[in-house]
Structure formats: C-alpha cells, structure tokens
Amino acid sequence: MDRSQMLKLVEPMLSDFKEEIARLRSVGATQADIEDMLDKFESAYAADDDGEGKLVVTILRQAAQQHS
C-alpha cells in the first residue's frame, strides 16, 4: 500500500483522533503525555512493522502536534 492509499484509509480517523487529543488537553494532558501515549501505541502496534504501522504512527504524531 502506498502513502496516498494509507492517507485515504486514515483520513476519516484523523478527525476523531484530533477531537480526542483536544479533549485530553482540555482535561490537563500535556504534549509529553500525548507523546507517551503515542510511544506506547507504536510499541504495541508498529514496533516490528515493515512500514505501514510506522506510517500510521507518524501521521498520528503529526496530527497530535500542538499548533501555536
């Protein structure tokens, strides 16, 4: 699966993910807390992956970045 196909697959989830990140921040989660959550997700689901899982985690990390 190429990058554009993967992006099409995860785009619908990104909206919900961003809303959840905003909710976590509203109840006091820091960027470090969010990064820790993503590290755990990566460790569980993408550690031995040959690329697709790591791409998803990269996309989620980008979506979770705070924008000033």
Stockholm file with secondary structure:
# STOCKHOLM 1.0

chainA/1-68         MDRSQMLKLVEPMLSDFKEEIARLRSVGATQADIEDMLDKFESAYAADDDGEGKLVVTILRQAAQQHS
#=GR chainA/1-68 SS CCHHHHHHHHHHHHHHHHHHHHHHHHTTCCHHHHHHHHHHHHHHHTTTCSSHHHHHHHHHHHHTSCCC
#=GC SS_cons        CCHHHHHHHHHHHHHHHHHHHHHHHHTTCCHHHHHHHHHHHHHHHTTTCSSHHHHHHHHHHHHTSCCC
//
